Amino acid sequence: MTVSRSTMDGMDRMDDRAAGAAALKRLRKRRGLSLAAFARVLITIAESLHQPPLPAVASVQRSVARWESAKPTVPDERHQLLLAHLYARTPGGDLALGAGSDFAQYLEVLGLLGEGEQRVADLRTTVLRAATDPGGSMLALLSPEVSAGLAAALHDPARTDERTLAGLASVVADVNAQVGSLPMARLQLLLAPAVEAARRLLNGPVPDPLMAPLREVAVAGMTLAARLAFETRDDTASRALYAEASQQARRLAEPWRQADVHMSHALTNLYARRGLDEARRLVDEAVRAARTGQSALVRARAHALQAELAARAGHKRQARTALGLAWYDMETDHAGDPAPTSFSPGHLRGFEGVCELYVGDPSKAHDRFARSASTLAAPRERVQQAIVRTDQALARIRLGEPEAAAALLHDCVDAASATGGRVPALRLRRARQELVPWRREDWVADLDDHIMDVFGA
């Protein structure tokens, strides 16, 4: 008998759900909680979060039993949140949200039970935001075992092991994933201890085989910290961190990492200062490093940045050439690329739009921006989407549609506020300046009121 693909997929889903139910039961039992005791804990958490009261213990107990049954149901959103807050802390009350924690396992369980990826990501952000409200630190992003290993390594760097470095790398990745979801200042607080830990380990006698992985973590963390310092308007700290990241990246046999540092630094130079010279120098260095690197996607991004700077300087032919090189790298085989999420066609269309805006056709620029923004939907891409939408409004102004541009900028105000990004705010200010000829129009006054309400004076 031949089993159809749809039947096999259905069987796989049933297996996943059964595995999820079993894992959920293991999480409960590992804490020594009976069904009734578990129900009472959820009722207490609901009260502490000032949520409407849950039903009686017996009713909650029946719900828990259904989640753990042979044919399990998925907890509803309210119970998912309560379970998330429960497993975000160890039995001793300490925050633990990183890899290997009960919280991380709980999120995996939700996926097995059939919950969507976006809902799981949103739940993680919600709990991380709540956990860091009282000033939580990087330790919240480490499992207790990794925290203990890190403490031992900081006391004696010779005791550094692969698990400790993986834990530090997961902190950097977790913070990076929350850009656009949590305020930049809060992300700084989460990341700073990881950067300092990497810095201290680099100065100690770490085992030789672990120096390169440690340096990779340090480069990633310092580059992200430099970007966050820029976003929070600390340009001095940002430049120092970029210099430190660049110094460490040069000691790695992976030129694409050097290129990545140079590109991030170039963008902050582009917006922190008015001139293009320093940004162009850094991008040219990035292109040279990327050409000998292993990542075609990083190389594509470097050429795209090179195209934007050429367009801003009015060099149409150079911009077109660089864009062509970027698309060539974008369309190659990316299997095994060491930076698979660093750049995408959606990002590249945004750079195409900037080039058309400065040395081409504003109508084409508008269409490129619209296509780019429609693909930048992930939480991590919200900052870039806000930038692209603001540039799209600029294109509408140049097309002679200032009122339509102002309508679009209302969305950009909300996006810039939600992400807390400095660059979207700077782009927004520039777009508003282009509306000066229409400053007496009611629709410009409405936009100004919106900006004042969100950003203040």
C-alpha positions as CSV (number, residue, x, y, z in Angstrom):
1,M,0.0,0.0,0.0
2,T,1.3,3.4,-1.0
3,V,1.0,6.2,1.6
4,S,0.3,9.6,0.2
5,R,2.5,12.6,1.0
6,S,-0.4,14.4,2.7
7,T,-0.9,11.3,4.9
8,M,2.8,11.2,5.8
9,D,2.8,14.9,6.6
10,G,-0.2,14.4,8.9
11,M,1.5,11.5,10.7
12,D,4.6,13.6,11.2
13,R,2.5,16.4,12.7
14,M,0.8,13.9,15.0
15,D,4.2,12.6,16.1
16,D,5.4,16.2,16.7
17,R,2.3,17.0,18.8
18,A,2.8,13.8,20.9
19,A,6.4,14.7,21.4
20,G,5.4,18.3,22.4
21,A,2.9,17.0,24.9
22,A,5.4,14.6,26.4
23,A,8.0,17.4,26.7
24,L,5.5,19.7,28.4
25,K,4.7,17.0,30.9
26,R,8.5,16.5,31.6
27,L,8.9,20.3,32.2
28,R,6.1,20.2,34.8
29,K,7.4,17.0,36.5
30,R,10.9,18.3,36.6
31,R,9.7,21.0,38.9
32,G,8.0,18.4,41.1
33,L,4.5,19.8,40.4
34,S,1.3,17.7,40.4
35,L,-1.5,18.8,38.0
36,A,-3.2,20.5,40.9
37,A,-0.1,22.2,42.1
38,F,0.7,23.3,38.6
39,A,-2.8,24.8,38.2
40,R,-2.3,26.7,41.5
41,V,1.0,28.1,40.2
42,L,-0.6,29.4,37.0
43,I,-3.4,31.0,39.0
44,T,-0.8,32.8,41.2
45,I,1.1,34.0,38.1
46,A,-2.1,35.4,36.6
47,E,-2.8,37.3,39.8
48,S,0.8,38.7,39.9
49,L,0.4,39.9,36.3
50,H,-2.9,41.6,37.2
51,Q,-4.8,39.5,34.7
52,P,-8.4,38.5,35.1
53,P,-8.7,35.6,37.5
54,L,-8.4,32.1,36.1
55,P,-11.2,29.5,36.8
56,A,-11.0,27.2,39.8
57,V,-8.1,24.9,40.3
58,A,-10.0,21.9,38.9
59,S,-10.8,23.7,35.7
60,V,-7.2,24.8,35.1
61,Q,-6.0,21.3,36.0
62,R,-8.2,19.8,33.3
63,S,-6.7,22.2,30.7
64,V,-3.2,21.2,31.7
65,A,-4.2,17.5,31.3
66,R,-5.5,18.2,27.8
67,W,-2.2,19.9,26.8
68,E,-0.3,16.8,28.0
69,S,-2.7,14.1,26.6
70,A,-2.2,11.6,23.8
71,K,-4.2,13.9,21.5
72,P,-3.0,17.3,22.9
73,T,-4.6,20.7,22.5
74,V,-2.5,23.8,22.2
75,P,-2.7,26.2,25.2
76,D,-4.5,29.3,24.2
77,E,-2.6,32.6,24.0
78,R,-3.4,33.6,27.6
79,H,-2.2,30.3,29.0
80,Q,0.8,30.4,26.7
81,L,1.9,33.7,28.3
82,L,1.4,32.4,31.8
83,L,3.5,29.3,31.0
84,A,6.1,31.5,29.5
85,H,6.4,33.6,32.7
86,L,6.6,30.4,34.7
87,Y,9.4,28.8,32.7
88,A,11.3,32.1,32.3
89,R,12.5,31.6,35.8
90,T,14.4,28.7,37.4
91,P,12.8,27.0,40.4
92,G,15.0,29.2,42.5
93,G,13.5,32.4,41.0
94,D,16.4,33.4,38.7
95,L,15.8,34.6,35.1
96,A,16.9,32.1,32.5
97,L,15.9,32.6,28.9
98,G,18.8,31.3,26.9
99,A,19.6,28.1,25.1
100,G,19.2,25.1,27.3
101,S,16.8,26.8,29.7
102,D,13.3,25.6,30.6
103,F,12.0,28.7,28.8
104,A,13.8,27.8,25.5
105,Q,12.5,24.2,25.8
106,Y,9.0,25.5,26.4
107,L,9.1,27.6,23.2
108,E,10.3,24.5,21.3
109,V,7.3,22.6,22.7
110,L,4.9,25.3,21.4
111,G,6.4,24.7,17.9
112,L,5.9,21.0,18.2
113,L,2.3,21.5,19.3
114,G,1.7,23.5,16.1
115,E,2.0,27.1,17.2
116,G,3.3,29.4,14.5
117,E,6.8,30.8,14.4
118,Q,5.7,34.4,14.6
119,R,3.5,33.8,17.7
120,V,6.5,32.1,19.4
121,A,8.8,34.9,18.5
122,D,6.3,37.5,19.7
123,L,5.9,35.6,23.0
124,R,9.6,35.5,23.5
125,T,9.9,39.3,22.9
126,T,7.0,39.9,25.3
127,V,8.7,38.0,28.1
128,L,12.1,39.4,27.4
129,R,10.6,42.9,27.6
130,A,8.9,42.2,30.9
131,A,12.1,40.5,32.3
132,T,14.3,43.5,31.5
133,D,11.9,46.1,32.8
134,P,13.4,45.9,36.3
135,G,16.9,46.2,34.7
136,G,17.7,42.5,33.9
137,S,21.1,41.8,32.4
138,M,22.8,39.4,30.0
139,L,22.5,36.7,32.7
140,A,18.8,36.4,31.8
141,L,19.9,35.1,28.4
142,L,22.2,32.4,29.7
143,S,21.2,29.0,31.2
144,P,22.3,28.5,34.8
145,E,25.0,26.0,33.6
146,V,26.5,28.4,31.1
147,S,26.4,31.2,33.7
148,A,28.4,29.1,36.1
149,G,30.8,28.2,33.3
150,L,31.2,31.9,32.4
151,A,31.9,32.8,36.0
152,A,34.6,30.2,36.2
153,A,36.2,31.3,32.9
154,L,36.2,35.0,34.0
155,H,38.0,33.9,37.2
156,D,40.4,31.7,35.3
157,P,40.3,32.2,31.4
158,A,42.2,28.9,31.0
159,R,38.9,27.2,32.1
160,T,37.1,28.7,29.1
161,D,35.3,25.9,27.1
162,E,33.2,25.7,24.0
163,R,29.9,25.7,25.9
164,T,30.8,29.0,27.5
165,L,31.6,30.6,24.1
166,A,28.4,29.2,22.6
167,G,26.5,30.8,25.5
168,L,28.2,34.2,24.8
169,A,27.4,33.9,21.1
170,S,23.8,33.1,21.9
171,V,23.5,36.3,23.9
172,V,24.8,38.4,21.0
173,A,22.5,36.6,18.6
174,D,19.5,37.0,20.9
175,V,20.1,40.8,21.3
176,N,20.6,41.2,17.6
177,A,17.3,39.4,16.9
178,Q,15.5,41.9,19.2
179,V,16.6,45.0,17.3
180,G,13.4,46.6,16.2
181,S,11.4,44.9,18.9
182,L,13.0,46.3,22.1
183,P,14.3,49.8,22.8
184,M,17.9,50.3,21.7
185,A,18.9,51.4,25.2
186,R,17.5,48.3,26.7
187,L,19.4,46.1,24.2
188,Q,22.6,48.0,25.1
189,L,22.1,46.9,28.7
190,L,21.6,43.3,27.8
191,L,24.6,43.2,25.4
192,A,27.2,45.2,27.5
193,P,28.1,42.4,29.9
194,A,28.7,40.0,27.0
195,V,31.1,42.4,25.3
196,E,32.9,43.0,28.5
197,A,33.2,39.3,29.2
198,A,34.6,38.7,25.7
199,R,37.1,41.5,26.2
200,R,38.3,40.1,29.5
201,L,38.7,36.6,28.1
202,L,40.7,37.9,25.2
203,N,43.2,39.3,27.6
204,G,43.5,36.0,29.5
205,P,45.2,32.6,28.7
206,V,42.2,31.1,26.8
207,P,43.1,27.7,25.3
208,D,44.6,28.2,21.8
209,P,41.9,26.2,19.9
210,L,39.2,28.6,21.3
211,M,40.9,31.9,20.5
212,A,39.4,32.1,17.0
213,P,35.8,31.3,18.1
214,L,36.2,33.8,21.0
215,R,37.4,36.5,18.6
216,E,34.4,35.8,16.3
217,V,32.0,36.3,19.3
218,A,33.9,39.5,20.3
219,V,33.8,40.9,16.8
220,A,30.0,40.3,16.5
221,G,29.3,41.7,19.9
222,M,31.5,44.8,19.5
223,T,30.1,45.6,16.1
224,L,26.5,45.3,17.4
225,A,27.4,47.3,20.5
226,A,28.9,50.0,18.3
227,R,25.7,50.2,16.3
228,L,23.6,50.4,19.4
229,A,25.8,53.1,20.9
230,F,25.3,55.1,17.6
231,E,21.5,54.5,17.8
232,T,21.5,56.0,21.4
233,R,23.6,59.0,20.2
234,D,26.9,58.1,21.8
235,D,29.1,58.6,18.8
236,T,32.4,58.6,20.8
237,A,31.7,55.1,22.3
238,S,30.5,53.9,18.9
239,R,33.7,54.9,17.2
240,A,35.8,53.2,19.9
241,L,33.9,50.0,19.7
242,Y,34.2,49.9,15.9
243,A,37.9,50.4,16.2
244,E,38.1,47.5,18.7
245,A,35.9,45.3,16.5
246,S,38.0,46.1,13.5
247,Q,41.3,45.3,15.3
248,Q,40.0,41.9,16.4
249,A,38.5,41.1,13.0
250,R,41.9,41.7,11.3
251,R,43.2,38.8,13.4
252,L,40.7,36.4,11.9
253,A,41.3,34.5,8.7
254,E,37.8,35.4,7.6
255,P,37.8,38.7,5.6
256,W,34.0,38.8,5.4
257,R,34.0,39.6,9.1
258,Q,36.3,42.6,8.5
259,A,34.0,43.8,5.7
260,D,30.9,43.5,8.0
261,V,32.6,45.8,10.6
262,H,33.6,48.3,8.0
263,M,30.1,48.5,6.5
264,S,28.3,49.0,9.8
265,H,30.9,51.7,10.7
266,A,30.4,53.3,7.3
267,L,26.7,53.6,7.8
268,T,27.1,55.3,11.2
269,N,29.6,57.7,9.6
270,L,27.2,58.5,6.8
271,Y,24.5,59.6,9.3
272,A,26.6,61.0,12.2
273,R,28.6,63.3,9.9
274,R,27.6,65.3,6.8
275,G,30.5,64.3,4.5
276,L,30.8,61.2,2.4
277,D,34.6,60.8,2.4
278,E,35.0,58.7,5.5
279,A,32.0,56.5,4.7
280,R,33.4,56.0,1.2
281,R,36.8,55.0,2.6
282,L,35.3,52.4,4.9
283,V,33.0,51.0,2.2
284,D,36.0,50.7,-0.2
285,E,37.8,48.8,2.5
286,A,34.8,46.6,2.9
287,V,34.6,45.8,-0.8
288,R,38.3,44.9,-0.8
289,A,37.9,42.6,2.2
290,A,34.7,41.1,0.8
291,R,36.2,40.2,-2.5
292,T,38.6,37.8,-0.8
293,G,36.0,36.6,1.7
294,Q,33.8,33.5,1.7
295,S,30.4,35.3,1.8
296,A,28.8,36.3,-1.5
297,L,26.0,38.0,0.5
298,V,28.4,40.2,2.4
299,R,30.1,41.0,-0.9
300,A,26.7,41.9,-2.4
301,R,26.0,44.2,0.5
302,A,29.4,45.9,0.2
303,H,28.8,46.6,-3.5
304,A,25.3,47.9,-2.7
305,L,26.7,50.4,-0.2
306,Q,29.3,51.4,-2.7
307,A,26.5,52.0,-5.2
308,E,24.6,54.2,-2.7
309,L,27.6,56.4,-1.9
310,A,28.4,56.8,-5.6
311,A,24.8,57.8,-6.3
312,R,24.8,60.3,-3.4
313,A,27.9,61.9,-4.9
314,G,26.2,62.1,-8.3
315,H,28.2,59.4,-10.0
316,K,25.6,57.6,-12.1
317,R,27.8,55.2,-14.0
318,Q,29.7,54.1,-10.9
319,A,26.5,53.5,-9.1
320,R,25.1,51.3,-11.9
321,T,28.3,49.3,-12.1
322,A,28.3,48.6,-8.4
323,L,24.6,47.6,-8.4
324,G,25.3,45.2,-11.2
325,L,28.1,43.6,-9.1
326,A,25.7,43.4,-6.2
327,W,23.1,41.6,-8.2
328,Y,25.7,39.3,-9.6
329,D,26.7,38.2,-6.1
330,M,23.1,38.1,-4.9
331,E,22.1,35.7,-7.7
332,T,25.0,33.2,-7.1
333,D,24.6,30.0,-5.1
334,H,24.5,30.8,-1.4
335,A,24.7,27.3,-0.1
336,G,27.2,27.3,2.7
337,D,27.4,31.1,2.9
338,P,28.7,31.9,6.4
339,A,26.4,35.0,6.7
340,P,23.1,33.6,5.2
341,T,20.9,36.3,6.8
342,S,23.1,39.3,6.2
343,F,21.5,40.5,3.0
344,S,18.5,39.7,0.8
345,P,17.0,40.8,-2.5
346,G,14.6,43.0,-0.5
347,H,17.4,44.9,1.0
348,L,19.1,45.3,-2.4
349,R,16.0,46.7,-4.0
350,G,16.1,49.4,-1.3
351,F,19.6,50.3,-2.4
352,E,18.4,50.3,-6.0
353,G,15.7,52.8,-5.0
354,V,18.3,55.1,-3.3
355,C,20.3,55.1,-6.5
356,E,17.3,55.9,-8.7
357,L,16.4,58.7,-6.2
358,Y,19.7,60.4,-6.6
359,V,20.8,59.7,-10.2
360,G,17.8,58.2,-11.9
361,D,14.0,58.2,-12.1
362,P,12.0,59.0,-8.9
363,S,9.1,56.9,-10.3
364,K,11.4,53.9,-10.5
365,A,12.8,54.7,-7.1
366,H,9.3,54.8,-5.6
367,D,8.5,51.3,-7.1
368,R,11.8,49.9,-5.8
369,F,11.2,51.2,-2.3
370,A,7.6,49.8,-2.3
371,R,8.8,46.4,-3.4
372,S,11.6,46.4,-0.8
373,A,9.4,47.5,2.1
374,S,6.9,44.8,1.3
375,T,9.5,42.1,1.8
376,L,11.1,43.5,5.0
377,A,8.5,42.1,7.3
378,A,10.5,40.2,9.9
379,P,10.8,41.9,13.4
380,R,14.6,42.2,12.8
381,E,13.9,44.1,9.6
382,R,11.5,46.8,11.0
383,V,14.3,49.4,11.3
384,Q,15.3,48.9,7.6
385,Q,11.6,48.9,6.6
386,A,11.1,52.3,8.3
387,I,14.1,53.7,6.5
388,V,12.9,52.4,3.1
389,R,9.3,53.8,3.7
390,T,10.8,57.2,4.5
391,D,12.8,57.2,1.3
392,Q,9.7,56.2,-0.5
393,A,8.0,59.3,0.8
394,L,11.0,61.3,-0.6
395,A,10.4,59.8,-4.0
396,R,6.7,60.9,-3.8
397,I,7.8,64.4,-3.1
398,R,10.0,64.4,-6.1
399,L,7.2,63.1,-8.2
400,G,5.1,66.1,-7.2
401,E,2.9,64.3,-4.7
402,P,3.8,66.0,-1.4
403,E,0.4,65.3,0.2
404,A,0.7,61.6,-0.5
405,A,4.2,61.7,0.8
406,A,3.0,63.3,4.1
407,A,0.4,60.5,4.4
408,L,3.1,57.9,4.1
409,L,5.3,59.8,6.6
410,H,2.7,59.3,9.3
411,D,3.4,55.6,9.2
412,C,7.1,56.4,9.2
413,V,6.7,58.4,12.4
414,D,5.1,55.5,14.1
415,A,7.7,53.0,12.8
416,A,10.6,55.3,13.9
417,S,9.1,55.6,17.3
418,A,8.4,51.9,17.7
419,T,11.9,50.8,16.6
420,G,13.8,53.6,18.5
421,G,16.2,53.8,15.6
422,R,18.3,56.9,15.1
423,V,18.6,56.5,11.3
424,P,14.8,56.3,10.6
425,A,14.4,59.5,12.7
426,L,17.2,61.2,10.8
427,R,15.7,60.2,7.5
428,L,12.3,61.3,8.7
429,R,13.7,64.8,9.6
430,R,15.2,65.1,6.1
431,A,11.9,64.1,4.4
432,R,10.1,66.7,6.5
433,Q,12.5,69.4,5.4
434,E,11.6,68.6,1.8
435,L,8.0,69.5,2.7
436,V,9.0,73.1,3.7
437,P,7.4,74.6,0.5
438,W,4.1,73.3,1.7
439,R,4.5,74.1,5.4
440,R,1.3,76.2,5.4
441,E,-0.9,73.3,4.3
442,D,-3.1,71.6,6.9
443,W,-1.8,68.1,6.0
444,V,1.8,69.3,6.8
445,A,0.5,70.8,10.1
446,D,-1.1,67.4,10.9
447,L,2.2,65.7,10.3
448,D,4.1,68.1,12.5
449,D,1.6,67.6,15.3
450,H,2.1,63.8,14.9
451,I,5.9,64.2,15.1
452,M,5.6,66.4,18.2
453,D,3.2,64.0,19.9
454,V,5.6,61.1,19.3
455,F,9.0,62.7,19.6
456,G,8.4,65.9,21.6
457,A,10.2,69.1,20.9
